[in-house]
């Protein structure tokens, strides 16, 4: 029986462990903290739990227009209890799945002794040597702390701390206009916090479709979230319990004050403790290098997820985990592909994207056509959020093959799967059009966007 050791119990590691066990391996999983990793414990899941509470709070406050009149009271301690309950249930579920698949779990920190042996140090400092035929590294990532003077003051927090605040701060300045920063900005703004976002690049969410990002940015401005792009935080200092933040833009320095400063400038690989050099594993400043099979330069060691330092998304790690486990167990034809990776931002409205953006198509010199459909012309969107948002489809100009789908609106993060499947199957606009979409749904706007790309939309002028 093949022995496989998995380092890390996040969405990459535990999925790899389960898949390897299903294929007949004897699997040991080493996790230094809690099963579920960053995503379940201090990332995706708790963030979405807070956002769900925030959305409910906003909905009740705005219910008058729909005939529901109430004065909601915000019980932030109960919001945190609900978040913790959701996390606990999911983490417990992961443990149950591992047990059901006969995966041995060791709580401890793993490091390489050599190519095939790991030294595992448990919570009591006791060590054991674990020998395996194959090893899958899924050690994850940790937040980046930028070298900003004063960033270590108590008022500066990372995303983990932002998810566990005991009370709602009156003001928060967020360093970083990426996914994490904007999602927490959305949640805390709904709870009543005055939000300022400072982003160094010319635009927030630089990897998303620029046209839809601009629409989202206008919404953020309209509701009172200040977004400053092309700027950097020069320093932070504490005076009487308040953070004073110096922001530089176009050579001009402006001072801002905030109860909390959320440092959210990205994440970096968490590989220092692995002792990669002992095994001779090739890496670039901690970013483990792999081939198309997710195999390192060693024939028995794989690496997946955030520790590669590339696309740091839970669903990417899970897909890579399955692919690595299958390859390790002899399924040599199963190759991980990044062609259909959706990216989702749980702002209000949600933003989701898959495939090529219009900007990327231009850069690649691809001939393309664009279909746009405003959700103001969609009945379900009008009911749900007043029709805010749009759907945009990028297609090949010659064959009308779907190359990219971008959605801003209600349920965007659920709807994007249709776009991913279309790209995966090399579907054309005609195949989207001839697929009957239910009414009334947001999803039927995907079909309308495909119609618009061919100049034959039904519910908007062409």
C-alpha positions in Angstrom: 0.0 0.0 0.0 1.3 3.4 -1.0 2.0 5.7 2.0 1.2 9.3 1.4 1.9 12.2 3.9 0.1 15.5 3.4 1.5 18.6 5.0 -1.4 21.0 5.8 -5.1 20.4 6.4 -6.6 23.3 4.5 -8.8 23.1 1.4 -5.9 21.8 -0.6 -4.5 19.4 1.9 -7.6 17.7 3.3 -9.0 17.3 -0.2 -5.8 15.7 -1.4 -5.8 13.4 1.7 -9.4 12.2 1.1 -8.8 11.6 -2.7 -5.6 9.7 -2.0 -7.4 7.5 0.5 -10.2 6.9 -1.9 -7.6 5.6 -4.3 -6.3 3.1 -1.8 -3.4 5.0 -0.2 -2.5 4.9 3.5 -2.7 8.6 4.3 -1.3 10.7 7.2 -2.2 14.4 7.3 -0.1 16.8 9.5 -1.8 20.0 10.5 -0.1 22.5 12.9 -3.3 24.4 13.9 -6.9 23.6 13.0 -8.3 21.5 10.1 -9.7 23.6 7.4 -6.8 25.9 7.2 -7.1 29.7 6.5 -10.2 29.4 4.4 -12.5 27.7 7.0 -11.0 29.3 10.1 -9.9 32.8 9.3 -10.6 33.4 5.6 -13.4 32.6 3.2 -16.0 31.2 5.6 -15.9 33.6 8.5 -15.7 36.5 6.1 -18.9 35.4 4.3 -20.6 34.8 7.6 -19.9 38.4 8.6 -21.1 39.5 5.1 -24.3 37.5 5.5 -25.1 39.3 8.8 -24.2 42.6 7.2 -26.5 42.0 4.2 -29.3 41.0 6.5 -28.8 44.1 8.6 -28.9 46.3 5.5 -31.9 44.5 4.1 -33.9 45.1 7.2 -32.9 48.8 7.4 -33.9 49.3 3.8 -37.1 47.2 4.0 -39.4 50.2 4.0 -39.5 50.5 0.2 -40.8 46.9 0.1 -43.3 47.4 2.9 -41.3 45.9 5.7 -40.8 48.5 8.3 -38.4 47.7 11.2 -35.7 49.3 13.3 -33.0 46.6 13.6 -30.6 46.4 16.5 -27.1 45.2 15.8 -25.9 42.6 18.3 -22.3 42.3 17.2 -21.5 39.6 19.8 -24.2 37.4 18.4 -22.9 38.0 14.9 -19.5 36.8 16.1 -21.1 33.8 17.8 -23.0 32.9 14.6 -19.7 33.1 12.6 -17.9 30.9 15.1 -20.7 28.4 15.0 -20.6 28.1 11.2 -16.8 27.7 11.3 -16.9 25.1 14.1 -19.5 23.0 12.2 -17.5 23.0 9.0 -14.2 22.2 10.7 -15.9 19.4 12.6 -17.2 18.2 9.3 -13.7 18.1 7.7 -12.5 16.0 10.7 -15.4 13.6 10.2 -14.7 13.2 6.5 -11.0 12.5 7.2 -12.0 9.9 9.8 -14.6 8.3 7.5 -11.9 8.0 4.8 -9.4 6.5 7.4 -7.0 9.3 7.2 -4.6 9.5 10.2 -4.4 13.1 11.5 -1.4 14.4 13.5 -1.5 17.8 15.0 2.0 19.2 14.7 4.5 21.0 12.5 6.3 19.0 9.7 9.7 19.6 8.3 11.8 17.6 5.8 14.6 15.5 7.2 15.4 14.2 3.7 13.5 13.4 0.5 11.2 10.8 2.0 11.2 11.5 5.7 9.5 14.2 7.7 10.2 15.2 11.3 6.8 16.1 13.0 6.9 18.2 16.1 3.7 18.0 18.1 2.1 20.7 20.4 4.1 19.4 23.3 7.4 19.7 21.5 7.8 15.9 21.1 9.1 14.7 17.8 8.6 11.7 15.6 9.9 10.7 12.2 7.4 9.9 9.5 8.4 7.9 6.4 6.3 8.1 3.2 6.4 7.0 -0.4 4.8 10.2 -1.6 4.5 13.6 0.1 2.0 16.4 -0.8 2.9 19.9 0.5 -0.1 22.1 1.2 1.3 24.4 3.8 -0.7 27.5 2.7 0.1 31.2 3.2 0.2 33.9 5.8 -0.6 37.7 5.5 2.1 40.0 4.2 3.1 42.8 6.6 4.5 45.7 4.5 7.5 47.6 5.8 5.5 50.7 6.8 6.9 52.7 9.8 4.5 52.2 12.7 2.6 49.3 11.2 3.2 47.3 14.4 1.0 49.6 16.7 -2.0 47.9 18.4 -4.4 49.7 16.1 -3.0 48.0 13.1 -4.7 44.6 12.5 -4.6 41.9 9.9 -7.6 40.1 8.3 -7.6 37.4 11.0 -7.9 40.0 13.8 -10.5 42.0 11.7 -12.7 38.9 11.8 -12.5 38.6 15.6 -13.1 42.2 16.8 -15.2 42.4 19.9 -17.0 45.6 18.8 -17.6 47.6 15.6 -15.0 50.3 15.2 -16.2 53.8 14.4 -13.7 54.1 11.6 -11.3 51.9 9.7 -8.6 52.6 7.1 -7.9 49.6 4.9 -4.4 49.3 3.3 -5.1 47.3 0.1 -8.0 47.4 -2.3 -7.9 43.7 -3.1 -10.5 41.0 -2.5 -10.0 40.7 1.3 -9.9 44.4 1.9 -13.0 45.2 -0.1 -15.0 42.4 1.4 -14.2 43.5 4.9 -14.9 47.1 3.9 -18.3 46.0 2.7 -19.1 44.2 5.9 -17.9 46.8 8.4 -19.5 49.7 6.4 -22.8 47.9 6.7 -22.2 47.6 10.5 -21.7 51.4 10.6 -17.9 51.9 10.4 -16.6 54.8 8.4 -14.3 53.1 5.7 -11.4 54.5 3.8 -9.5 52.2 1.4 -6.0 53.0 0.2 -4.7 51.1 -2.9 -1.2 51.5 -4.4 -2.1 50.5 -7.9 -4.2 52.7 -10.3 -7.3 50.7 -9.7 -8.9 48.4 -7.1 -9.2 44.7 -8.1 -6.7 45.0 -11.0 -7.1 41.5 -12.2 -10.9 41.9 -12.7 -12.7 43.3 -15.7 -12.0 47.1 -15.6 -15.5 48.1 -16.8 -17.3 46.3 -14.1 -14.8 47.3 -11.5 -15.6 51.0 -12.3 -19.3 50.2 -11.8 -18.5 48.7 -8.4 -16.3 51.6 -7.5 -19.1 54.1 -8.2 -21.4 52.1 -5.9 -18.8 52.1 -3.1 -18.5 55.9 -3.5 -22.3 56.3 -3.5 -22.7 54.5 -0.2 -19.9 56.5 1.4 -16.8 54.2 1.2 -13.8 56.4 0.3 -11.5 54.7 -2.2 -8.0 56.3 -2.8 -6.0 54.6 -5.6 -2.5 55.4 -6.9 -1.6 56.1 -3.3 0.6 54.6 -0.6 0.6 54.7 3.2 3.9 56.3 4.3 3.6 55.8 8.0 1.2 55.1 10.9 1.5 56.3 14.5 -0.6 56.1 17.6 -1.8 59.1 19.6 -4.2 58.6 22.5 -5.5 55.3 21.2 -6.1 56.6 17.6 -4.1 55.7 14.5 -2.8 58.6 12.5 -2.1 57.5 8.9 0.0 59.5 6.4 -1.1 58.8 2.8 0.9 59.9 -0.1 -0.7 60.6 -3.6 0.8 62.5 -6.4 3.5 63.9 -4.1 0.9 65.3 -1.6 0.7 63.8 1.9 -2.7 63.7 3.7 -3.3 62.7 7.2 -6.2 60.3 8.1 -7.3 59.1 11.5 -8.9 55.7 12.3 -9.8 53.5 15.2 -8.4 50.5 13.3 -6.0 50.1 10.4 -6.6 46.9 8.4 -3.4 45.8 6.7 -4.6 43.8 3.7 -1.9 43.9 1.0 -1.8 40.2 0.1 -0.4 36.9 1.4 2.8 35.1 1.0 3.8 31.4 1.1 4.1 29.7 4.5 7.1 27.4 3.8 9.8 28.6 6.2 9.3 25.7 8.7 9.4 23.0 6.1 13.2 22.9 5.8 12.9 22.5 2.0 16.7 22.6 1.6 17.1 19.4 3.5 15.2 17.5 0.8 16.6 19.6 -2.1 13.2 20.9 -3.1 13.5 23.8 -5.6 11.8 27.0 -4.7 11.9 30.8 -5.4 12.1 32.6 -2.1 9.7 30.2 -0.5 7.5 29.7 -3.6 7.7 26.0 -4.4 8.2 25.3 -8.1 6.2 22.5 -9.7 5.5 21.0 -13.2 2.1 20.5 -14.9 1.5 17.5 -12.6 2.1 19.6 -9.5 5.3 17.6 -9.0 8.4 19.3 -7.6 11.9 18.6 -8.8 11.7 15.4 -6.7 9.9 12.4 -8.1 7.9 11.8 -4.9 7.0 15.3 -3.6 4.1 17.4 -4.8 3.1 20.9 -3.8 -0.4 22.5 -4.2 -2.3 25.6 -3.2 -1.0 28.9 -1.7 2.5 27.5 -1.1 3.1 27.8 -4.9 2.8 31.6 -4.5 0.5 31.9 -7.6 -3.3 31.8 -7.5 -4.2 31.8 -3.8 -7.8 30.6 -3.9 -9.4 27.8 -1.9 -11.0 26.2 -5.0 -7.7 26.2 -6.8 -6.0 24.4 -3.9 -8.8 21.8 -3.8 -8.6 21.2 -7.5 -4.8 20.9 -7.3 -5.2 18.6 -4.3 -7.3 16.1 -6.3 -5.0 16.3 -9.3 -1.9 15.7 -7.2 -3.4 12.8 -5.3 -4.5 11.1 -8.5 -1.1 11.6 -10.1 0.6 10.2 -7.0 -1.6 7.2 -7.2 -0.7 6.5 -10.8 -3.5 8.3 -12.7 -0.9 9.9 -15.0 -3.5 11.4 -17.5 -5.1 13.7 -14.9 -3.5 17.1 -15.3 -4.6 20.2 -13.4 -5.7 23.0 -15.7 -6.1 26.7 -14.7 -8.2 27.5 -17.8 -11.5 27.8 -15.9 -10.7 29.3 -12.5 -13.4 31.6 -11.3 -12.5 34.6 -9.1 -15.2 36.0 -6.8 -15.5 39.1 -4.7 -18.4 39.2 -2.2 -19.0 42.9 -2.2 -22.5 44.3 -2.7 -23.2 43.7 -5.5 -21.0 40.6 -5.9 -18.4 40.6 -8.6 -17.3 37.4 -10.4 -15.1 36.6 -13.4 -13.7 33.7 -15.3 -11.6 33.5 -18.5 -10.2 36.4 -20.4 -11.0 40.0 -19.5 -11.3 42.5 -22.4 -7.9 44.0 -21.3 -6.2 40.6 -21.5 -7.8 39.8 -24.9 -6.4 43.1 -26.2 -2.9 42.4 -24.8 -2.9 39.0 -26.4 -3.9 40.4 -29.8 -7.1 38.2 -29.9 -9.9 39.3 -32.2 -13.0 39.4 -30.0 -16.5 40.7 -29.6 -18.3 41.8 -26.5 -21.8 41.3 -25.2 -23.1 43.5 -22.4 -26.4 43.3 -20.6 -27.4 45.7 -17.8 -29.2 44.1 -14.9 -31.5 47.2 -14.8 -33.3 45.3 -17.6 -33.6 42.1 -15.6 -36.7 41.5 -13.5 -35.1 39.4 -10.8 -32.3 41.9 -10.4 -34.7 44.8 -10.1 -36.5 42.9 -7.3 -33.3 41.9 -5.5 -31.2 45.0 -5.6 -32.8 47.6 -7.8 -31.1 46.4 -11.0 -27.5 47.2 -10.1 -24.8 45.5 -12.1 -24.2 44.0 -15.5 -23.1 40.9 -17.3 -20.3 41.0 -19.9 -19.2 38.2 -22.2 -16.0 38.1 -24.3 -16.1 35.9 -27.3 -13.8 35.0 -30.2 -14.6 37.2 -33.2 -14.4 34.4 -35.8 -16.1 31.4 -34.2 -17.9 33.1 -31.3 -16.3 30.8 -28.8 -16.8 32.1 -25.2 -13.5 33.3 -23.9 -14.5 35.2 -20.7 -17.6 35.9 -18.6 -17.8 38.7 -16.1 -20.7 39.4 -13.7 -21.5 42.2 -11.4 -24.8 41.7 -9.5 -26.8 39.6 -7.2 -25.7 35.9 -7.1 -22.7 36.7 -9.4 -20.5 34.2 -7.4 -23.0 31.4 -8.0 -23.8 32.3 -11.7 -20.1 32.4 -12.7 -20.1 28.6 -12.8 -22.1 28.7 -16.0 -19.3 30.8 -17.5 -16.6 28.4 -16.3 -18.5 25.4 -17.8 -18.9 27.2 -21.1 -15.2 27.9 -21.3 -14.4 24.4 -20.2 -16.5 22.9 -23.0 -15.4 25.5 -25.6 -19.0 26.6 -26.0 -20.0 29.2 -28.5 -22.4 32.1 -28.0 -25.0 30.1 -30.0 -24.9 27.3 -27.5 -25.5 29.7 -24.6 -28.3 31.3 -26.6 -30.0 28.0 -27.4 -29.9 26.9 -23.8 -33.2 27.8 -22.3 -32.7 29.8 -19.1 -35.4 30.0 -16.4 -37.5 33.1 -15.9 -37.4 35.2 -13.7 -33.7 34.7 -12.8 -30.5 36.6 -12.9 -29.1 33.7 -15.0 -31.3 34.6 -18.0 -29.2 37.8 -18.3 -26.2 35.6 -19.2 -28.2 34.5 -22.3 -29.1 38.1 -23.0 -25.4 39.1 -22.9 -24.7 36.4 -25.4 -27.5 37.7 -27.6 -26.1 41.2 -27.3 -22.7 40.0 -28.5 -24.3 39.0 -31.8 -26.4 42.2 -32.0 -29.7 40.5 -31.3 -30.6 41.1 -27.7 -34.3 41.0 -27.0 -34.7 43.1 -23.8 -32.3 46.0 -24.6 -31.9 48.0 -27.8 -29.0 46.7 -30.0 
